[in-house]
Amino acid sequence: MKTLYVVRHAKSSWEYHELPDMDRPLKGRGIRDAHLMASWLQDLLTTAPVLYSSPATRTLHTAMIFARTLGIPLDEVRVAESLYSASHLDIAAFLRGIQGEPGSIMLFGHNPGMSEFITDCVPGFTENLPTGGVAVLQFEISSWNDLRSEAELRYFDFPKNQKN
């Protein structure tokens, strides 16, 4: 059995129009939301996952907030260029290529690929993964190489829901 934590980067700033998309930072609200969701997730973890992040500033900052909250050294956050603007098919291919067979992986990335990946894996799931949102999927596989699609959605939450 393999567990995948799908995390969309927290709310980013559009204040700096001169910055390329890759370099957009988190907003203050995004930083607070990332801390909120990482704290929520901390209660659900039984073992530390391997963290992979898109290289985009907002996504990497979100991953670092999660890592710090979860007690994972920052130098263990792995940057994967292929997660920036990855489609749902790219995400599946990335996971199938994971070496070392970690029991759980946490991916930090972007929409629409993240939401579409969850929709592909969870029958009947039609939600959008909001900024800062987390979906926890469980796959009945022994190797990431065996990833096909169907998963059980264990948890799905996002900052606005946590604040209510």
C-alpha positions in Angstrom: 0.0 0.0 0.0 1.3 3.5 -0.9 0.1 6.9 0.3 0.2 10.1 -1.7 -0.2 13.5 -0.2 -1.2 16.0 -3.0 -0.6 19.6 -2.0 -1.4 22.6 -4.1 0.8 25.6 -3.4 -0.7 28.2 -1.1 -2.1 31.5 -2.3 0.5 33.4 -4.3 1.0 37.1 -4.8 0.3 38.9 -8.1 1.7 42.2 -6.6 4.9 42.0 -8.6 3.8 42.0 -12.2 7.4 42.2 -13.5 8.2 38.7 -12.0 8.0 35.6 -14.2 5.4 33.1 -13.1 8.1 30.8 -11.8 9.2 33.5 -9.3 5.9 34.6 -7.8 6.0 34.5 -4.0 3.4 33.5 -1.5 1.0 36.2 -0.2 0.9 36.7 3.6 -2.5 34.8 3.5 -0.8 32.0 1.7 2.0 31.7 4.3 -0.6 31.6 7.1 -2.7 29.0 5.1 0.3 26.8 4.5 1.1 26.8 8.3 -2.6 26.0 9.0 -2.8 23.0 6.6 0.6 21.7 7.6 -0.5 21.7 11.2 -3.7 19.9 10.3 -1.8 17.3 8.3 0.7 16.7 11.1 -2.0 15.0 13.1 -2.7 12.6 10.2 0.8 11.4 9.5 2.1 8.2 10.9 5.5 8.3 9.1 7.3 11.1 7.4 6.7 11.1 3.6 9.4 11.9 1.0 8.7 15.5 -0.2 8.9 16.5 -3.9 8.2 20.1 -5.0 7.9 22.0 -8.2 10.8 24.6 -8.5 8.4 27.6 -8.5 9.0 29.9 -5.6 5.5 29.8 -4.2 5.4 26.0 -4.4 8.9 25.5 -2.9 8.0 27.9 -0.1 4.8 26.0 0.6 6.9 22.7 0.8 9.3 24.3 3.2 6.6 25.4 5.5 5.2 21.9 5.5 8.6 20.3 6.0 9.4 22.6 9.0 6.0 21.9 10.6 6.3 18.2 10.0 9.9 18.0 11.4 11.4 17.1 8.1 14.8 18.7 7.4 14.6 21.4 4.7 17.5 19.8 2.7 15.3 16.7 2.3 12.7 18.6 0.1 13.5 17.4 -3.4 13.0 19.8 -6.3 11.5 18.2 -9.4 11.6 20.4 -12.5 9.0 18.2 -14.1 6.3 19.1 -11.5 6.2 22.7 -12.8 3.1 22.9 -15.1 2.8 19.1 -15.0 -0.3 17.6 -16.4 -2.1 14.8 -14.7 -0.4 12.3 -17.0 3.0 13.9 -16.2 2.3 13.5 -12.5 1.4 9.8 -12.9 4.6 9.3 -15.0 6.7 11.1 -12.3 5.3 8.8 -9.6 5.9 5.7 -11.6 9.6 6.7 -11.9 10.1 7.1 -8.1 13.1 5.0 -7.0 13.6 3.4 -3.5 9.9 2.6 -2.9 9.0 5.1 -0.2 5.8 4.2 1.5 4.5 7.7 1.3 5.2 10.7 -0.9 4.1 14.3 -0.6 3.9 16.3 -3.9 3.7 20.1 -4.1 2.5 21.4 -7.4 0.0 23.3 -9.4 -3.4 23.2 -11.0 -4.9 22.1 -13.3 -2.6 19.0 -13.2 -3.1 18.3 -9.5 -6.9 18.5 -9.5 -7.0 16.4 -12.7 -4.7 13.8 -11.3 -7.0 13.4 -8.2 -10.1 13.2 -10.5 -8.4 10.5 -12.6 -7.6 8.4 -9.5 -10.7 8.8 -7.4 -14.0 7.6 -8.9 -16.7 10.2 -8.6 -14.3 13.0 -7.3 -15.1 16.3 -9.1 -13.7 18.9 -6.7 -11.0 21.5 -7.6 -8.0 21.4 -5.3 -7.9 25.0 -4.0 -4.7 26.8 -3.2 -3.3 25.4 -0.1 -5.5 22.3 -0.4 -4.4 18.8 0.5 -5.7 15.5 -0.7 -4.5 12.2 0.7 -4.8 9.2 -1.6 -4.1 5.6 -0.8 -3.2 3.2 -3.6 -3.3 -0.6 -3.3 0.0 -1.1 -4.9 3.4 -2.4 -3.6 5.5 -0.3 -6.0 5.1 3.2 -7.4 6.0 1.6 -10.7 2.6 -0.2 -10.6 0.6 3.0 -10.3 -2.3 2.9 -12.7 -5.1 5.1 -11.4 -7.6 4.0 -8.9 -7.1 5.2 -5.3 -9.1 5.7 -2.2 -9.5 9.3 -1.1 -8.6 9.3 2.6 -8.7 13.0 3.3 -9.5 16.2 1.4 -9.3 19.6 3.0 -8.3 23.2 2.3 -7.7 26.4 4.2 -11.1 28.0 3.9 -12.7 24.8 5.3 -10.3 24.7 8.2 -11.1 28.3 9.1 -14.9 27.6 9.3 
